[in-house]
Amino acid sequence: MKYTQYFQSMRQRPDRAAIQLEWIERVVMQPIKEAIQQDGRIRRWAPIPEAGDRMLRVILLPDGETIHNRFLI
């Protein structure tokens, strides 16, 4: 998996440090929902049982491979 510099810097935030890379990969590979933003970035969602079934949203760059952001909602 590829990551933007923004993704790498956000890994330091306490509210995002608990998000495991395996969860992100799961959302990218098996989303339950996907939407394309106006700028071409791709939003994907999936529930994470290990996080109390909260949804994890992952933002990919238009290439569909590079992870730009992620957060639990």
trRosetta pair geometry for C-beta under 8 A, 3 or more apart (Angstrom, degrees):
i j d omega theta_ij theta_ji phi_ij phi_ji
1 21 7.5 180 49 -170 146 107
1 24 7.4 108 -176 112 168 116
1 25 6.3 -120 -53 -92 143 94
1 28 7.3 144 -116 28 123 168
1 65 7.5 -169 -142 177 56 74
1 67 6.1 18 171 -9 114 120
2 65 5.6 48 31 132 114 96
2 66 4.4 -49 97 -105 110 75
2 67 6.9 163 87 14 53 73
3 7 4.2 -120 -171 82 100 138
3 8 5.7 114 126 -52 127 85
3 66 6.8 156 -98 -163 12 75
3 67 5.1 -27 -107 64 69 94
3 68 8.0 155 -158 -82 57 27
4 7 4.7 109 55 0 74 99
4 8 7.3 -137 99 -1 46 85
4 61 6.9 122 -57 -48 118 120
4 66 6.0 83 -50 160 82 113
4 67 7.1 -130 4 92 81 49
4 68 4.7 28 7 -116 136 65
5 8 5.5 -53 -152 36 38 114
5 9 6.4 33 152 -17 69 105
6 9 5.9 -58 -148 38 31 107
6 10 6.2 27 156 -18 66 110
6 68 6.1 19 71 -168 121 74
6 69 6.7 -38 119 -69 116 88
7 10 5.9 -62 -147 38 28 109
7 11 7.0 45 151 -38 61 94
7 67 5.4 89 -107 110 159 88
7 68 5.8 -149 -53 -164 106 20
7 69 6.2 -141 -92 -76 81 40
7 70 7.5 50 -133 4 101 91
8 11 5.9 -40 -162 6 34 118
9 12 6.4 -46 -179 15 46 112
10 13 5.5 -27 -169 3 62 117
10 16 5.5 -8 152 77 91 164
10 69 6.6 42 32 -125 168 77
11 16 6.5 -113 -120 112 30 111
11 17 6.6 83 174 -103 59 63
12 17 7.1 7 -162 -79 16 103
13 16 4.5 52 74 25 104 105
13 17 6.6 -158 84 -35 47 83
14 17 5.7 -37 -135 7 31 119
15 18 8.0 -59 -178 19 27 100
15 71 7.7 19 129 -137 105 102
16 19 5.4 -37 -169 12 64 119
16 70 7.2 124 -149 84 113 81
16 71 6.3 -67 -100 -102 103 78
18 51 7.7 125 127 -109 115 109
19 23 6.0 -112 -170 67 74 134
19 24 6.7 75 153 -52 107 99
19 51 7.9 6 -105 -81 69 145
19 56 6.8 131 -139 -130 115 123
19 70 5.9 176 152 113 158 120
19 71 7.4 -106 -59 -112 153 33
19 72 6.6 -165 -86 -35 111 98
20 23 4.7 100 66 -1 83 102
20 24 7.4 -149 101 -4 48 84
20 50 7.7 -11 19 93 132 147
21 24 5.5 -51 -152 34 41 114
21 25 6.4 41 151 -19 69 103
22 25 5.6 -51 -146 37 35 113
22 26 6.4 43 151 -25 64 103
23 26 5.5 -53 -152 32 32 116
23 27 6.6 30 152 -17 65 103
23 48 5.1 18 -145 -119 122 130
23 50 7.1 -118 -84 54 118 122
23 51 7.3 53 -125 -20 153 124
23 56 5.6 142 154 -49 113 172
24 27 5.9 -55 -153 35 32 109
24 28 6.4 31 151 -18 66 107
24 56 7.2 -122 -90 153 52 140
24 58 5.6 120 -149 -101 79 133
24 67 6.3 33 174 -128 131 157
24 70 5.5 -73 -109 -88 108 166
25 28 5.6 -54 -146 37 33 112
25 29 6.1 16 161 -7 68 113
26 29 6.2 -67 -142 46 24 100
26 30 5.8 -41 -179 43 65 105
26 46 6.2 -130 124 92 92 152
26 48 7.6 120 79 -104 137 86
27 30 7.2 -81 -118 63 16 63
27 31 5.7 47 -177 -88 63 79
27 44 5.3 140 156 113 92 108
27 45 6.9 -55 -151 -160 112 14
27 46 4.3 -161 -112 25 74 114
27 48 7.9 -42 -59 -66 106 100
27 56 5.1 -113 -66 95 143 111
27 57 7.7 170 -170 -131 150 15
27 58 4.6 139 106 -5 133 127
27 70 7.6 139 56 -131 153 120
28 31 7.3 -1 -127 -45 11 98
28 44 6.2 118 -104 69 40 155
28 58 5.8 -76 -65 100 78 158
28 60 6.9 102 -121 -67 102 127
28 67 7.1 -80 -76 -82 134 109
30 46 6.1 75 99 -106 77 151
31 34 5.2 95 101 -61 148 91
31 44 3.7 -103 -91 -167 144 104
31 45 5.9 85 -158 53 99 41
31 46 5.3 -124 -126 -51 47 100
31 58 7.9 -124 -89 42 114 108
32 45 6.0 -59 56 97 84 83
32 46 5.2 125 -3 -108 90 66
32 47 7.1 18 -1 -4 143 81
33 44 7.1 159 86 -152 56 48
33 45 4.5 1 56 48 102 110
33 46 8.0 -177 26 -65 71 53
34 42 6.5 -14 -165 -174 102 99
34 43 6.8 155 -155 84 49 58
34 44 5.1 -10 -103 -101 82 77
34 45 7.7 -160 -71 18 42 72
35 42 7.6 156 81 -158 40 54
35 43 4.7 -9 59 58 89 108
36 40 6.8 -22 -173 -141 100 32
36 41 7.6 154 -157 81 56 37
36 42 5.9 -29 -103 -103 66 67
36 43 7.7 -164 -80 19 18 78
37 40 6.8 -34 74 37 80 19
37 41 4.5 4 37 59 125 86
37 42 7.5 -134 7 -70 85 20
37 43 6.4 89 -42 -22 97 104
37 59 8.0 14 -16 -141 136 106
39 62 7.8 -120 129 -54 68 110
40 61 7.9 18 111 177 98 55
40 62 3.6 -5 143 -87 116 122
41 59 5.5 11 165 -174 126 98
41 60 6.5 164 -166 79 74 47
41 61 6.1 -53 -113 -122 82 31
41 62 6.3 -79 -79 -55 39 67
41 68 6.5 -57 -138 27 128 150
42 59 7.2 149 77 -158 48 49
42 60 4.3 -14 60 59 102 103
42 61 7.8 1 18 76 88 16
42 62 7.1 124 -23 -108 91 37
42 64 6.1 42 4 -104 153 67
43 57 6.0 -12 -167 -170 98 105
43 58 7.5 150 -154 77 48 45
43 59 5.7 -20 -98 -101 69 71
43 60 8.0 -165 -71 21 24 74
44 57 7.2 155 79 -154 41 55
44 58 5.1 -18 62 60 94 94
44 60 6.9 31 -1 -8 110 111
45 55 5.2 -2 -167 -176 108 117
45 56 7.0 159 -148 78 57 46
45 57 5.1 -22 -93 -98 84 73
45 58 7.8 177 -80 18 35 70
46 55 7.0 155 80 -149 21 72
46 56 6.1 -18 63 54 72 91
47 53 5.0 -8 -173 -160 120 68
47 54 7.2 154 -147 84 70 21
47 55 5.6 -52 -92 -93 57 61
47 56 7.7 120 -139 9 13 78
48 51 4.1 33 99 27 117 110
48 53 7.1 176 70 -122 45 19
48 54 6.0 -19 50 67 97 71
48 55 7.4 131 4 -131 83 15
48 56 4.9 60 -32 -23 123 115
48 72 7.2 -78 33 -112 134 106
49 52 7.9 103 -173 -21 33 4
49 53 5.8 13 -109 -77 48 68
51 54 4.6 -71 120 40 108 104
51 56 7.1 98 39 -56 152 103
51 72 5.8 -128 160 -118 150 140
54 72 4.6 39 128 -171 135 111
54 73 6.7 166 178 68 97 35
55 72 7.0 139 78 -157 46 60
55 73 5.0 -28 72 62 101 89
56 70 6.3 9 180 -174 98 105
56 71 7.5 180 -149 95 63 23
56 72 5.6 -37 -96 -96 68 65
56 73 7.8 154 -101 15 20 75
57 70 6.7 176 89 -146 52 57
57 71 6.0 -11 56 60 92 70
57 72 7.9 154 15 -106 74 16
57 73 5.8 31 -10 -7 114 120
58 67 6.2 -54 -173 -135 108 104
58 69 7.5 167 -156 90 44 52
58 70 4.6 -8 -107 -102 69 100
59 67 7.4 103 77 -163 54 60
59 68 4.7 -61 105 67 100 103
59 69 4.2 16 40 53 120 91
59 70 6.9 -153 17 -68 72 52
60 63 7.5 -114 159 66 101 63
60 64 5.7 47 138 -134 143 29
60 65 6.9 115 -163 33 120 15
60 66 6.4 124 -162 71 75 50
60 67 6.0 -48 -102 -100 69 48
60 68 6.5 142 -131 5 16 93
61 64 7.7 -83 81 -15 62 25
61 65 7.5 -32 57 58 95 59
61 66 4.2 3 22 69 120 109
61 67 8.0 -97 -5 -47 82 7
61 68 5.5 116 -53 -46 77 115
63 66 5.6 55 57 6 119 99
67 70 6.7 -11 -178 -37 117 111
